[in-house]
Structures are given as structure tokens and as C-alpha cells.
């Protein structure tokens, strides 16, 4: 039996995504064997992140200010928005150096089985953004190429079908069922360059 404090540490580490009981034990014992300053640096880094990191008020990327570095950069293309699931996807796309527009982080995807409907992701905020900025002429849907990501992409395409905005999707090149954060820069860059149109935004009369 571990002491109560060690067991609590193991239990809390085990709550982290991808960390099972054995991994939690290994990490806990690593921290216990490490010098006190190393453990304190880790704890201070965690506390500081929780204190200063928030969501950008425009795109909902991670930021330490009201606007993230991308939204506050006047050199970015203000006419295009790249729609992604999570802040980590912004980093993946930025690494390709193929995209210079803005972003909108949904904070997830549609997943009716888990009770995640349109009101649970940032679609209302996207619509508000588009309605307040007539300069935006394209939304690139960069959700993951899995069932939930595809369902979200199709929903967005239908939602914006009569908006006058072109809706495009990443081209082939990303493996079906994969995640953007694990794609290499070359594959993701080619998918961005070769994206295809889901809707051209034209109104039917």
C-alpha cells in the first residue's frame, strides 16, 4: 500500500488523458526521485498556465491576452478563417507555413452519441463573427478526417450554404480516422493547398 499522499498523486496523474495506472505510477515515482526544484518547476508551470492562459475572445485559441498573437497580427489574411477542433490543431497547421489567415476553434465536434450537438461547440460564435465581418470570403473546414469531423464539416457547409461565403475542406492526403496533431507538416501542407470546395456560398433564386 502506498501512503495517502503518494496514492493521491498517482490517482490524479491517472486522470490525465492517455495515462493509465502503470504510467501514473512511473510518473509519480519519477517525481518523487527528482530533486525538489524540478518538481517545483513543474508545479509552478502548471499553476501559472491555469492563472494566465485563457481563450482568445475572437477565435478561442489559447492566449495570455484578450486576443491571441494570430488575431492581433495585422499581416494575417483577414479574408479567410480556418475552422479547427482544438487549439493544438492551430499549431499543427501553423507548422506547415502554408496558411496565413485567421482561425476559429470550435472546441470539439458534433457527436450525437455523446450528446454533443451544435449548441455545445462554438458555431454560434462563428456565425456572429461572420455576420460582423463582411471581409471574410472563405471558411476552410479543417476538422479531423473521422466520422465526427466529417459530420461537423457537412453541418457547417449546410449552415453556411446561403451565406455568400465559400466553404472548403482539406483535400485528400490526411488518413481517414487520423488526427491533425499527428500529421506530418508535408502531408498537412499539401492537404491545405489542395483543399476542395464544399459550397461556393452562392444563393439560389
Backbone as a printed PyTorch tensor [residue, N CA C, xyz], in Angstrom:
tensor([[[  0.8470,  -1.2010,   0.0000],
         [  0.0000,   0.0000,   0.0000],
         [  0.8820,   1.2510,   0.0000]],

        [[  0.4960,   2.2090,  -0.8240],
         [  1.2070,   3.4830,  -0.8370],
         [  0.6700,   4.3750,   0.2780]],

        [[  1.4730,   5.3590,   0.6770],
         [  0.9610,   6.3480,   1.6200],
         [ -0.1640,   7.1270,   0.9400]],

        [[ -0.9780,   7.8000,   1.7350],
         [ -2.1400,   8.5100,   1.1970],
         [ -1.7270,   9.5740,   0.1820]],

        [[ -0.6370,  10.3000,   0.4780],
         [ -0.2030,  11.3770,  -0.4170],
         [  0.3020,  10.8230,  -1.7450]],

        [[  1.0370,   9.6920,  -1.7000],
         [  1.5270,   9.0790,  -2.9360],
         [  0.3550,   8.5330,  -3.7550]],

        [[ -0.5940,   7.8940,  -3.0940],
         [ -1.7440,   7.3490,  -3.8000],
         [ -2.5730,   8.4690,  -4.4460]],

        [[ -2.6920,   9.5830,  -3.7360],
         [ -3.4230,  10.7310,  -4.2940],
         [ -2.7310,  11.2530,  -5.5440]],

        [[ -1.3880,  11.3330,  -5.5020],
         [ -0.6250,  11.7760,  -6.6670],
         [ -0.8370,  10.8240,  -7.8420]],

        [[ -0.7610,   9.5250,  -7.5820],
         [ -0.9700,   8.5260,  -8.6370],
         [ -2.3840,   8.6380,  -9.2140]],

        [[ -3.3600,   8.8070,  -8.3420],
         [ -4.7490,   8.9170,  -8.7940],
         [ -4.9490,  10.1400,  -9.6870]],

        [[ -4.3530,  11.2650,  -9.2950],
         [ -4.5110,  12.4940, -10.0760],
         [ -3.7910,  12.3860, -11.4260]],

        [[ -2.6040,  11.7870, -11.4220],
         [ -1.8910,  11.5910, -12.6850],
         [ -2.6790,  10.6550, -13.5960]],

        [[ -3.3460,   9.6660, -13.0090],
         [ -4.1300,   8.7230, -13.7880],
         [ -5.3360,   9.3410, -14.4530]],

        [[ -5.7350,  10.5390, -14.0290],
         [ -6.8500,  11.2430, -14.6580],
         [ -6.4530,  11.9050, -15.9730]],

        [[ -5.1470,  12.0230, -16.2040],
         [ -4.6760,  12.6630, -17.4270],
         [ -4.9740,  11.7710, -18.6290]],

        [[ -5.3110,  12.3670, -19.7900],
         [ -5.6170,  11.5520, -20.9680],
         [ -4.4050,  10.7510, -21.4320]],

        [[ -4.6260,   9.4720, -21.7000],
         [ -3.5520,   8.6120, -22.1900],
         [ -2.6370,   8.0690, -21.1130]],

        [[ -2.9170,   8.3970, -19.8610],
         [ -2.0780,   7.9140, -18.7530],
         [ -2.8450,   6.8390, -17.9880]],

        [[ -2.3950,   5.5990, -18.1020],
         [ -3.0180,   4.5040, -17.3750],
         [ -2.4200,   4.3500, -15.9890]],

        [[ -2.8990,   3.3760, -15.2230],
         [ -2.4080,   3.1790, -13.8440],
         [ -0.9070,   2.9620, -13.7480]],

        [[ -0.3530,   2.1230, -14.6490],
         [  1.0880,   1.8470, -14.6030],
         [  1.8950,   3.0970, -14.9230]],

        [[  1.4550,   3.8350, -15.9570],
         [  2.1620,   5.0640, -16.3230],
         [  2.0690,   6.0860, -15.2030]],

        [[  0.9210,   6.1680, -14.5660],
         [  0.7500,   7.1140, -13.4580],
         [  1.7150,   6.7810, -12.3230]],

        [[  1.8970,   5.4890, -12.0460],
         [  2.8430,   5.0880, -11.0050],
         [  4.2730,   5.4730, -11.3810]],

        [[  4.6330,   5.2190, -12.6440],
         [  6.0050,   5.5460, -13.0820],
         [  6.2750,   7.0380, -12.9800]],

        [[  5.2950,   7.8530, -13.4060],
         [  5.4770,   9.3050, -13.3470],
         [  5.5620,   9.7620, -11.8960]],

        [[  4.7150,   9.1930, -11.0460],
         [  4.7230,   9.5780,  -9.6330],
         [  6.0820,   9.2890,  -8.9930]],

        [[  6.6260,   8.0990,  -9.2490],
         [  7.9090,   7.7430,  -8.6480],
         [  9.0680,   8.5240,  -9.2690]],

        [[  8.9180,   8.8910, -10.5330],
         [  9.9270,   9.7730, -11.1470],
         [  9.9520,  11.1140, -10.4270]],

        [[  8.7460,  11.6760, -10.1780],
         [  8.6680,  12.9670,  -9.4990],
         [  9.1970,  12.8770,  -8.0740]],

        [[  8.9390,  11.7510,  -7.3970],
         [  9.4090,  11.5850,  -6.0250],
         [ 10.9270,  11.4690,  -5.9560]],

        [[ 11.5370,  10.8740,  -6.9890],
         [ 13.0030,  10.7310,  -7.0100],
         [ 13.7050,  11.9840,  -7.5150]],

        [[ 12.9680,  12.8250,  -8.2600],
         [ 13.5720,  14.0420,  -8.8070],
         [ 13.9260,  15.0100,  -7.6860]],

        [[ 14.8730,  15.9190,  -7.9720],
         [ 15.2250,  16.9040,  -6.9520],
         [ 14.0420,  17.8520,  -6.7430]],

        [[ 13.9050,  18.4030,  -5.5470],
         [ 12.7440,  19.2410,  -5.2170],
         [ 12.5190,  20.3920,  -6.2040]],

        [[ 13.5870,  20.9980,  -6.7100],
         [ 13.4380,  22.1380,  -7.6100],
         [ 12.7730,  21.7250,  -8.9200]],

        [[ 13.0910,  20.5290,  -9.4160],
         [ 12.4590,  20.0440, -10.6510],
         [ 10.9570,  19.8770, -10.4590]],

        [[ 10.5660,  19.2910,  -9.3390],
         [  9.1450,  19.1120,  -9.0560],
         [  8.4530,  20.4550,  -8.8710]],

        [[  9.1260,  21.3940,  -8.2360],
         [  8.5480,  22.7260,  -8.0270],
         [  8.3870,  23.4690,  -9.3470]],

        [[  9.3690,  23.3140, -10.2480],
         [  9.2560,  23.9620, -11.5610],
         [  8.0180,  23.4720, -12.2950]],

        [[  7.7900,  22.1560, -12.2280],
         [  6.6160,  21.5800, -12.8790],
         [  5.3350,  22.1220, -12.2600]],

        [[  5.2760,  22.1310, -10.9420],
         [  4.0610,  22.6150, -10.2750],
         [  3.8270,  24.0970, -10.5460]],

        [[  4.9140,  24.8880, -10.5740],
         [  4.7670,  26.3160, -10.8580],
         [  4.2950,  26.5450, -12.2910]],

        [[  4.8010,  25.7360, -13.2260],
         [  4.3890,  25.8700, -14.6220],
         [  2.9010,  25.5720, -14.7880]],

        [[  2.4280,  24.5430, -14.0830],
         [  1.0120,  24.1880, -14.1470],
         [  0.1480,  25.3040, -13.5630]],

        [[  0.5420,  25.8010, -12.3960],
         [ -0.2220,  26.8590, -11.7380],
         [ -0.2440,  28.1240, -12.5890]],

        [[  0.9180,  28.4780, -13.1760],
         [  0.9710,  29.7010, -13.9750],
         [  0.0760,  29.5800, -15.2070]],

        [[  0.0930,  28.4170, -15.8500],
         [ -0.7680,  28.2140, -17.0230],
         [ -2.2320,  28.3950, -16.6540]],

        [[ -2.6310,  27.8140, -15.5220],
         [ -4.0190,  27.9390, -15.0970],
         [ -4.3750,  29.3760, -14.7560]],

        [[ -3.3980,  30.1470, -14.3200],
         [ -3.6580,  31.5330, -13.9120],
         [ -3.7040,  32.4920, -15.0930]],

        [[ -2.8130,  32.3060, -16.0870],
         [ -2.6750,  33.3340, -17.1310],
         [ -3.2070,  32.9270, -18.5030]],

        [[ -3.3350,  31.6310, -18.7700],
         [ -3.7850,  31.2140, -20.0980],
         [ -5.3020,  31.2010, -20.1540]],

        [[ -5.8410,  31.8140, -21.2100],
         [ -7.2910,  31.8600, -21.4060],
         [ -7.5800,  31.6930, -22.8890]],

        [[ -8.8330,  31.8340, -23.2680],
         [ -9.2040,  31.7190, -24.6680],
         [ -9.2650,  33.0990, -25.3080]],

        [[ -8.7390,  33.1850, -26.5190],
         [ -8.8260,  34.4070, -27.3120],
         [-10.3050,  34.7640, -27.4690]],

        [[-10.6520,  36.0230, -27.2910],
         [-12.0570,  36.4370, -27.3710],
         [-12.5930,  36.4410, -28.7920]],

        [[-11.7030,  36.3270, -29.7680],
         [-12.1480,  36.3130, -31.1600],
         [-12.2110,  34.9050, -31.7350]],

        [[-11.0900,  34.1520, -31.6520],
         [-11.0230,  32.8430, -32.3080],
         [-11.0440,  31.6700, -31.3340]],

        [[-10.8840,  31.9390, -30.0240],
         [-10.8950,  30.9080, -28.9750],
         [ -9.6640,  30.0200, -28.9900]],

        [[ -8.5710,  30.5170, -29.5960],
         [ -7.2780,  29.8700, -29.4440],
         [ -6.7480,  30.2070, -28.0460]],

        [[ -5.7500,  29.4650, -27.5860],
         [ -5.1520,  29.7720, -26.2870],
         [ -4.3780,  31.0820, -26.3730]],

        [[ -4.4630,  31.8790, -25.3260],
         [ -3.8040,  33.1780, -25.3300],
         [ -3.5720,  33.6420, -23.9050]],

        [[ -2.6030,  34.5300, -23.7350],
         [ -2.3960,  35.1540, -22.4310],
         [ -2.9510,  36.5740, -22.4260]],

        [[ -3.4530,  37.0250, -23.5780],
         [ -4.0590,  38.3480, -23.7090],
         [ -5.4800,  38.1900, -24.2250]],

        [[ -6.1870,  39.3130, -24.3690],
         [ -7.5590,  39.2540, -24.8550],
         [ -7.6180,  38.6500, -26.2510]],

        [[ -6.6670,  39.0470, -27.1090],
         [ -6.5500,  38.4700, -28.4420],
         [ -5.2630,  37.6710, -28.5380]],

        [[ -5.3040,  36.5330, -29.2390],
         [ -4.0930,  35.7370, -29.4310],
         [ -3.1570,  36.4280, -30.4200]],

        [[ -1.9460,  35.9040, -30.5480],
         [ -0.9550,  36.5190, -31.4310],
         [ -1.4150,  36.5260, -32.8820]],

        [[ -2.1620,  35.5030, -33.2870],
         [ -2.6050,  35.4250, -34.6840],
         [ -3.6740,  36.4710, -34.9660]],

        [[ -4.6710,  36.5770, -34.1020],
         [ -5.7490,  37.5470, -34.3130],
         [ -5.2530,  38.9930, -34.2370]],

        [[ -4.2250,  39.2300, -33.4530],
         [ -3.7050,  40.5920, -33.2930],
         [ -2.6210,  40.9380, -34.3160]],

        [[ -2.3170,  40.0090, -35.2260],
         [ -1.2880,  40.2420, -36.2360],
         [ -1.9170,  40.8790, -37.4750]],

        [[ -1.6170,  42.1460, -37.7630],
         [ -2.2230,  42.8290, -38.9150],
         [ -1.7580,  42.2730, -40.2620]],

        [[ -0.6920,  41.4890, -40.2550],
         [ -0.1790,  40.9120, -41.5040],
         [ -0.9410,  39.6470, -41.9200]],

        [[ -1.7930,  39.1090, -41.0540],
         [ -2.5460,  37.9110, -41.4160],
         [ -3.6450,  38.2680, -42.4160]],

        [[ -3.9750,  37.3000, -43.2750],
         [ -5.0610,  37.4590, -44.2320],
         [ -6.3830,  37.5170, -43.4710]],

        [[ -7.0580,  38.6460, -43.5490],
         [ -8.2960,  38.8550, -42.8000],
         [ -9.5280,  38.3260, -43.5360]],

        [[ -9.3280,  37.7400, -44.7190],
         [-10.4530,  37.2980, -45.5460],
         [-10.7680,  35.8090, -45.4120]],

        [[ -9.9400,  35.0820, -44.6860],
         [-10.0900,  33.6250, -44.6070],
         [-10.0580,  33.1640, -43.1560]],

        [[-10.9490,  32.2430, -42.8300],
         [-10.9780,  31.6320, -41.4970],
         [-10.7970,  30.1300, -41.6450]],

        [[ -9.8940,  29.5680, -40.8680],
         [ -9.6560,  28.1340, -40.8360],
         [-10.3550,  27.5850, -39.5890]],

        [[-11.3080,  26.7000, -39.7990],
         [-12.1140,  26.1520, -38.7170],
         [-11.4840,  24.8610, -38.2080]],

        [[-11.0790,  24.8410, -36.9330],
         [-10.4260,  23.6650, -36.3620],
         [-11.1510,  23.2300, -35.0920]],

        [[-10.8240,  22.0130, -34.6280],
         [-11.4850,  21.4660, -33.4470],
         [-10.8940,  22.0080, -32.1510]],

        [[ -9.5740,  21.9920, -32.0390],
         [ -8.9150,  22.3310, -30.7780],
         [ -7.7090,  23.2370, -31.0190]],

        [[ -7.2400,  23.9570, -29.9850],
         [ -6.0680,  24.8180, -30.1470],
         [ -4.8340,  24.0950, -30.6700]],

        [[ -4.6570,  22.8170, -30.3270],
         [ -3.4820,  22.0870, -30.8110],
         [ -3.4870,  21.9560, -32.3370]],

        [[ -4.6830,  21.9990, -32.9500],
         [ -4.7650,  21.9180, -34.4060],
         [ -4.2420,  23.1980, -35.0590]],

        [[ -4.3790,  24.3270, -34.3670],
         [ -3.8170,  25.5850, -34.8680],
         [ -2.3060,  25.4540, -35.0110]],

        [[ -1.6710,  24.8740, -33.9970],
         [ -0.2250,  24.6800, -34.0220],
         [  0.1720,  23.7760, -35.1790]],

        [[ -0.5840,  22.6980, -35.3850],
         [ -0.2660,  21.7560, -36.4710],
         [ -0.3160,  22.4490, -37.8210]],

        [[ -1.3310,  23.2800, -38.0490],
         [ -1.4680,  23.9610, -39.3370],
         [ -0.4160,  25.0540, -39.4890]],

        [[ -0.1150,  25.7740, -38.4160],
         [  0.9020,  26.8220, -38.4800],
         [  2.2630,  26.2510, -38.8650]],

        [[  2.5630,  25.0280, -38.4460],
         [  3.8510,  24.4110, -38.7650],
         [  4.0260,  24.1830, -40.2650]],

        [[  2.9260,  24.0930, -41.0040],
         [  3.0390,  23.8690, -42.4540],
         [  3.5400,  25.1020, -43.1840]],

        [[  3.3360,  26.2890, -42.5890],
         [  3.7060,  27.5710, -43.2040],
         [  2.9930,  27.7860, -44.5440]],

        [[  1.8670,  27.1230, -44.7410],
         [  1.0930,  27.2530, -45.9750],
         [ -0.1390,  28.1330, -45.7950]],

        [[ -0.4230,  28.5380, -44.5800],
         [ -1.6540,  29.2690, -44.3070],
         [ -1.3420,  30.5310, -43.5260]],

        [[ -1.9260,  31.6580, -43.9800],
         [ -1.6540,  32.9410, -43.3320],
         [ -2.9310,  33.6740, -42.9360]],

        [[ -4.0430,  32.9400, -42.8730],
         [ -5.2980,  33.5540, -42.4960],
         [ -5.5640,  33.4580, -41.0030]],

        [[ -6.8420,  33.5920, -40.6410],
         [ -7.2740,  33.5450, -39.2490],
         [ -7.8160,  32.1560, -38.9110]],

        [[ -8.1540,  31.9560, -37.6490],
         [ -8.6750,  30.6640, -37.1820],
         [ -9.9700,  30.8640, -36.3950]],

        [[-10.6880,  29.7610, -36.2540],
         [-11.8160,  29.7010, -35.3120],
         [-11.7950,  28.3120, -34.7030]],

        [[-11.6440,  28.2520, -33.3810],
         [-11.5410,  26.9720, -32.6750],
         [-12.9190,  26.5810, -32.1490]],

        [[-13.4430,  25.4750, -32.6330],
         [-14.7850,  25.0290, -32.2460],
         [-14.8560,  24.4900, -30.8250]],

        [[-13.7650,  23.9150, -30.3600],
         [-13.7830,  23.2970, -29.0400],
         [-14.4000,  21.9150, -29.0390]],

        [[-14.3660,  21.2520, -30.2040],
         [-14.9050,  19.9080, -30.3100],
         [-15.6010,  19.6940, -31.6440]],

        [[-16.3250,  18.5890, -31.7510],
         [-17.0720,  18.2740, -32.9660],
         [-18.4520,  17.7590, -32.5810]],

        [[-19.3310,  17.7120, -33.5630],
         [-20.6600,  17.1500, -33.3370],
         [-20.5430,  15.6570, -33.0510]],

        [[-21.2170,  15.2180, -32.0160],
         [-21.1940,  13.8070, -31.6390],
         [-22.4900,  13.4820, -30.9010]],

        [[-23.5600,  13.2110, -31.6550],
         [-24.8670,  12.9650, -31.0310],
         [-24.8520,  11.8250, -30.0130]],

        [[-24.0230,  10.8070, -30.2420],
         [-23.9660,   9.6680, -29.3160],
         [-23.5530,  10.1300, -27.9210]],

        [[-22.6220,  11.0880, -27.8700],
         [-22.1630,  11.6160, -26.5840],
         [-22.9330,  12.8690, -26.1700]],

        [[-23.9860,  13.1970, -26.8970],
         [-24.8040,  14.3580, -26.5510],
         [-24.2050,  15.6890, -26.9310]],

        [[-23.2760,  15.6930, -27.8940],
         [-22.6500,  16.9480, -28.3260],
         [-23.3550,  17.4270, -29.5930]],

        [[-24.2260,  18.4000, -29.4180],
         [-24.9470,  18.9780, -30.5420],
         [-24.3460,  20.3120, -30.9550]],

        [[-24.9630,  21.0060, -31.9170],
         [-24.4310,  22.2900, -32.4070],
         [-24.2750,  23.3460, -31.3270]],

        [[-25.1060,  23.2540, -30.2730],
         [-25.0290,  24.2510, -29.2050],
         [-23.8730,  24.0130, -28.2420]],

        [[-23.2100,  22.8710, -28.3790],
         [-22.1030,  22.5240, -27.4710],
         [-20.7400,  22.8850, -28.0360]],

        [[-20.6930,  23.2850, -29.2980],
         [-19.4360,  23.7660, -29.8890],
         [-19.6590,  25.2030, -30.3610]],

        [[-18.5970,  25.8860, -30.7340],
         [-18.6780,  27.3350, -30.9400],
         [-19.1490,  27.7090, -32.3560]],

        [[-20.3140,  27.2140, -32.7160],
         [-20.8940,  27.5630, -34.0150],
         [-21.6150,  28.9060, -33.9580]],

        [[-22.2860,  29.1960, -32.8470],
         [-22.9420,  30.4980, -32.7090],
         [-21.9100,  31.6210, -32.7690]],

        [[-20.7810,  31.3960, -32.1410],
         [-19.7210,  32.4000, -32.1720],
         [-19.1670,  32.5740, -33.5830]],

        [[-19.0940,  31.4600, -34.3370],
         [-18.6390,  31.5480, -35.7250],
         [-19.6090,  32.3760, -36.5500]],

        [[-20.9080,  32.1100, -36.4130],
         [-21.9120,  32.8610, -37.1670],
         [-21.8630,  34.3440, -36.8130]],

        [[-21.6930,  34.6530, -35.5400],
         [-21.6010,  36.0490, -35.1160],
         [-20.3820,  36.7210, -35.7280]],

        [[-19.2760,  35.9820, -35.7840],
         [-18.0480,  36.5130, -36.3650],
         [-18.2180,  36.8070, -37.8470]],

        [[-18.8390,  35.8840, -38.5430],
         [-19.0280,  36.0480, -39.9860],
         [-19.9880,  37.1830, -40.2980]],

        [[-21.0360,  37.3130, -39.4970],
         [-22.0250,  38.3630, -39.7500],
         [-21.4730,  39.7530, -39.4530]],

        [[-20.4610,  39.8270, -38.5830],
         [-19.8960,  41.1280, -38.2140],
         [-18.6840,  41.5050, -39.0570]],

        [[-18.2590,  40.6090, -39.9450],
         [-17.0760,  40.8790, -40.7720],
         [-17.3460,  40.4800, -42.2160]],

        [[-17.7730,  41.4500, -43.0160],
         [-18.1170,  41.1850, -44.4150],
         [-16.8900,  40.8730, -45.2640]],

        [[-15.6900,  41.0830, -44.7110],
         [-14.4700,  40.8450, -45.4860],
         [-14.1650,  39.3580, -45.6420]],

        [[-14.7110,  38.5270, -44.7860],
         [-14.4230,  37.0870, -44.8280],
         [-15.1360,  36.4600, -46.0220]],

        [[-14.3560,  35.8450, -46.9250],
         [-14.9570,  35.2540, -48.1230],
         [-14.7550,  33.7460, -48.2070]],

        [[-13.9750,  33.1590, -47.2690],
         [-13.7890,  31.7130, -47.2910],
         [-13.6230,  31.1680, -45.8840]],

        [[-14.2760,  30.0420, -45.6290],
         [-14.0850,  29.2810, -44.3930],
         [-13.5370,  27.9150, -44.7910]],

        [[-12.3260,  27.6000, -44.3180],
         [-11.7060,  26.3040, -44.5880],
         [-12.0060,  25.3860, -43.4080]],

        [[-12.7490,  24.3230, -43.6500],
         [-13.1080,  23.4030, -42.5740],
         [-11.9830,  22.3810, -42.3960]],

        [[-11.2760,  22.4770, -41.2770],
         [-10.1260,  21.6160, -41.0190],
         [-10.3780,  20.6970, -39.8330]],

        [[-11.5790,  20.1690, -39.7410],
         [-11.8540,  19.1760, -38.7070],
         [-11.1690,  17.8670, -39.0820]],

        [[-10.9590,  17.0140, -38.0980],
         [-10.2590,  15.7560, -38.3380],
         [-11.0300,  14.8640, -39.3170]],

        [[-10.3130,  14.0920, -40.1420],
         [-10.9690,  13.2240, -41.1310],
         [-11.4920,  11.9320, -40.5230]],

        [[-12.3490,  12.0650, -39.5170],
         [-13.0120,  10.9060, -38.9240],
         [-14.5200,  11.1440, -38.9700]],

        [[-15.2990,  10.2380, -38.4170],
         [-16.7540,  10.3160, -38.5240],
         [-17.2980,  11.6250, -37.9610]],

        [[-16.8290,  11.9930, -36.7690],
         [-17.3240,  13.2160, -36.1400],
         [-16.8730,  14.4590, -36.8930]],

        [[-15.6080,  14.4350, -37.3560],
         [-15.0910,  15.5740, -38.1030],
         [-15.8150,  15.7790, -39.4190]],

        [[-16.1100,  14.6870, -40.1200],
         [-16.8280,  14.7790, -41.3860],
         [-18.2590,  15.2640, -41.1720]],

        [[-18.9090,  14.7650, -40.1160],
         [-20.2690,  15.2030, -39.8150],
         [-20.3020,  16.6980, -39.5070]],

        [[-19.3020,  17.1710, -38.7900],
         [-19.2190,  18.5970, -38.4650],
         [-18.9910,  19.4220, -39.7220]],

        [[-18.1130,  18.9400, -40.6080],
         [-17.8310,  19.6510, -41.8610],
         [-19.0930,  19.7860, -42.7080]],

        [[-19.8520,  18.7140, -42.8260],
         [-21.0850,  18.7510, -43.6180],
         [-22.1180,  19.6670, -42.9740]],

        [[-22.1960,  19.6700, -41.6550],
         [-23.1360,  20.5420, -40.9560],
         [-22.7810,  22.0090, -41.2050]],

        [[-21.5070,  22.3300, -41.1090],
         [-21.0530,  23.7050, -41.3470],
         [-21.3560,  24.1160, -42.7870]],

        [[-21.1260,  23.2060, -43.7310],
         [-21.3980,  23.5100, -45.1360],
         [-22.8780,  23.8310, -45.3480]],

        [[-23.7560,  23.0580, -44.7110],
         [-25.1930,  23.3230, -44.8230],
         [-25.5750,  24.6170, -44.1070]],

        [[-24.9710,  24.8400, -42.9530],
         [-25.2720,  26.0280, -42.1560],
         [-24.9340,  27.3180, -42.9020]],

        [[-23.8460,  27.2730, -43.6850],
         [-23.3740,  28.4790, -44.3820],
         [-23.6680,  28.4500, -45.8770]],

        [[-24.5430,  27.5440, -46.2890],
         [-24.7970,  27.3530, -47.7260],
         [-25.2700,  28.6270, -48.4200]],

        [[-26.0550,  29.4540, -47.7430],
         [-26.6060,  30.6670, -48.3640],
         [-25.9350,  31.9390, -47.8600]],

        [[-24.7380,  31.8030, -47.3360],
         [-24.0760,  32.9520, -46.7070],
         [-23.3100,  33.8260, -47.6930]],

        [[-23.0860,  33.3140, -48.9220],
         [-22.2290,  34.0340, -49.8590],
         [-20.7550,  33.8080, -49.6040]],

        [[-20.4340,  32.9040, -48.6660],
         [-19.0530,  32.5920, -48.3040],
         [-18.6870,  31.2210, -48.8610]],

        [[-17.4990,  31.1050, -49.4350],
         [-17.0140,  29.8140, -49.9270],
         [-16.6100,  28.9350, -48.7570]],

        [[-17.1130,  27.7040, -48.7540],
         [-16.7700,  26.7440, -47.7110],
         [-15.9210,  25.6500, -48.3410]],

        [[-14.6950,  25.4780, -47.8890],
         [-13.8070,  24.4560, -48.4460],
         [-13.3950,  23.4790, -47.3680]],

        [[-12.9050,  22.3300, -47.8110],
         [-12.4970,  21.2490, -46.9030],
         [-11.0930,  20.8310, -47.2730]],

        [[-10.3030,  20.3570, -46.3080],
         [ -8.9680,  19.8660, -46.6100],
         [ -9.0200,  18.7770, -47.6770]],

        [[ -8.0480,  18.7890, -48.5640],
         [ -8.0030,  17.7990, -49.6400],
         [ -7.5420,  16.4510, -49.1110]],

        [[ -7.6080,  15.4470, -49.9950],
         [ -7.0870,  14.1280, -49.6460],
         [ -5.6050,  14.2250, -49.3240]],

        [[ -5.1580,  13.2830, -48.5490],
         [ -3.7630,  13.3050, -48.1140],
         [ -3.6730,  13.0060, -46.6340]],

        [[ -4.7340,  13.3680, -45.9020],
         [ -4.8010,  13.0210, -44.4910],
         [ -5.4830,  11.6710, -44.3510]],

        [[ -4.9570,  10.7890, -43.5430],
         [ -5.5600,   9.4600, -43.3920],
         [ -6.9200,   9.5350, -42.7010]],

        [[ -7.8850,   8.7960, -43.2170],
         [ -9.2030,   8.7430, -42.6040],
         [ -9.0850,   8.1070, -41.2200]],

        [[ -9.6930,   8.7460, -40.2370],
         [ -9.6250,   8.2480, -38.8740],
         [ -8.4510,   8.8060, -38.0920]],

        [[ -7.6100,   9.6330, -38.7550],
         [ -6.4390,  10.1820, -38.0710],
         [ -6.7320,  11.5220, -37.4320]],

        [[ -5.7480,  12.0690, -36.7090],
         [ -5.8540,  13.3680, -36.0570],
         [ -4.8400,  14.3240, -36.6520]],

        [[ -5.2380,  15.6040, -36.7600],
         [ -4.3490,  16.6080, -37.3520],
         [ -3.0260,  16.7300, -36.5990]],

        [[ -3.0810,  16.6240, -35.2680],
         [ -1.8620,  16.8680, -34.4910],
         [ -0.7620,  15.8370, -34.7620]],

        [[ -1.1380,  14.6640, -35.3320],
         [ -0.1520,  13.6280, -35.6110],
         [  0.2760,  13.6120, -37.0770]],

        [[ -0.3080,  14.4850, -37.8980],
         [  0.0680,  14.5310, -39.3110],
         [  1.3940,  15.2680, -39.4650]],

        [[  2.2330,  14.7930, -40.4020],
         [  3.4880,  15.4980, -40.6450],
         [  3.2150,  16.7800, -41.4320]],

        [[  4.1690,  17.7220, -41.3570],
         [  3.9670,  19.0320, -41.9660],
         [  3.7410,  18.9610, -43.4710]],

        [[  4.4480,  18.0640, -44.1660],
         [  4.3280,  17.9670, -45.6210],
         [  2.9250,  17.5120, -46.0210]],

        [[  2.4360,  16.4540, -45.3660],
         [  1.1020,  15.9340, -45.6770],
         [  0.0310,  16.9680, -45.3830]],

        [[  0.1210,  17.6150, -44.2240],
         [ -0.8710,  18.6040, -43.8520],
         [ -0.7950,  19.8340, -44.7590]],

        [[  0.4240,  20.2250, -45.1290],
         [  0.5960,  21.3660, -46.0270],
         [ -0.0110,  21.1100, -47.3960]],

        [[  0.2150,  19.9120, -47.9570],
         [ -0.3580,  19.5700, -49.2510],
         [ -1.8780,  19.5090, -49.1910]],

        [[ -2.4140,  19.0230, -48.0870],
         [ -3.8630,  18.9570, -47.9250],
         [ -4.4730,  20.3540, -47.8820]],

        [[ -3.7660,  21.2940, -47.2610],
         [ -4.2420,  22.6720, -47.2260],
         [ -4.2400,  23.2960, -48.6160]],

        [[ -3.1320,  23.1350, -49.3220],
         [ -3.0060,  23.7270, -50.6560],
         [ -4.0440,  23.1360, -51.6090]],

        [[ -4.3250,  21.8390, -51.4790],
         [ -5.2360,  21.1680, -52.4020],
         [ -6.6400,  21.0090, -51.8710]],

        [[ -7.0630,  21.8840, -50.9350],
         [ -8.4110,  21.7800, -50.3720],
         [ -9.4720,  21.8990, -51.4700]],

        [[-10.6390,  21.2930, -51.2340],
         [-11.7160,  21.3600, -52.2160],
         [-12.9150,  22.0860, -51.6340]],

        [[-13.7290,  22.6220, -52.5050],
         [-14.8610,  23.4500, -52.1070],
         [-16.0520,  22.5760, -51.7340]],

        [[-16.6490,  22.8510, -50.5760],
         [-17.8800,  22.1920, -50.1620],
         [-19.0960,  23.0030, -50.6100]],

        [[-18.9540,  24.3080, -50.5660],
         [-20.0380,  25.2100, -51.0000],
         [-19.4090,  26.5180, -51.4270]],

        [[-19.8740,  27.0680, -52.5680],
         [-19.2880,  28.3310, -53.0370],
         [-20.0210,  29.5370, -52.4970]],

        [[-21.0160,  29.3050, -51.6480],
         [-21.7150,  30.4090, -50.9890],
         [-22.7170,  31.1270, -51.8510]],

        [[-22.9290,  30.6600, -53.0800],
         [-23.8700,  31.3540, -53.9690],
         [-25.3020,  31.0660, -53.5590]],

        [[-26.1520,  32.0550, -53.7030],
         [-27.5680,  31.9170, -53.3770],
         [-28.3480,  31.4540, -54.5970]],

        [[-29.2710,  30.5620, -54.3740],
         [-30.1350,  30.1040, -55.4610],
         [-31.4110,  30.9360, -55.4620]],

        [[-31.8090,  31.3740, -56.6250],
         [-33.0370,  32.1720, -56.7640],
         [-34.0810,  31.3800, -57.5270]]])
